[in-house]
Amino acid sequence: MRFAKSAIVLALTVLILSCATTPITVPNDLSPMELIQRGQEASDRNRFAHALQYYEVLIERYPLNIDYICAAEYEIAFIHYKQRNFDLSRSMFNNLLERYNGPGGQMLPPQFEILSHIVLERIDEEEARRNIPFFRRR
């Protein structure tokens, strides 16, 4: 069931991207670390659609490497957070955290679990701020 939720969110992300930007050509010889690096560089330049494409390629090329899957899923969720798409971001972070609560979760890279909790707290803070009447904000 967890995989199905992740697959649906992933498919929606790809669909949104396909309408929003021209796809980039990702060389076949890029290593997983190069894909991650290029995704991070694109994200740092606010080229979110390109960054998402690099992470999608990472997932497609290395579907059995859970470390890369966790890295890509975290980065995709974080991009949606940066774009202030909090509902999708929260859903993706929660799906990632479900991996840590499942079988073998203790073997997953710990940094993505920690960072996911931190970003989820930030989302809660941002949304709480949105609910404060304008005249009470400081």
Buried (B, 14 or more C-beta within 10 A) or exposed (E): EEEEBBEEBBEEBEEBBEEEBEEBEBEEEBEBEBBBEBBBEBBEEEBBBBBBBBBBBBBEBBEEBBEBBBBBBBBBBBBBBBEEBBEBBBBBBEBBBBBBEEEEEEEBBEEBBEBBEEBBEEBEEEEEEEEEEEEEEE
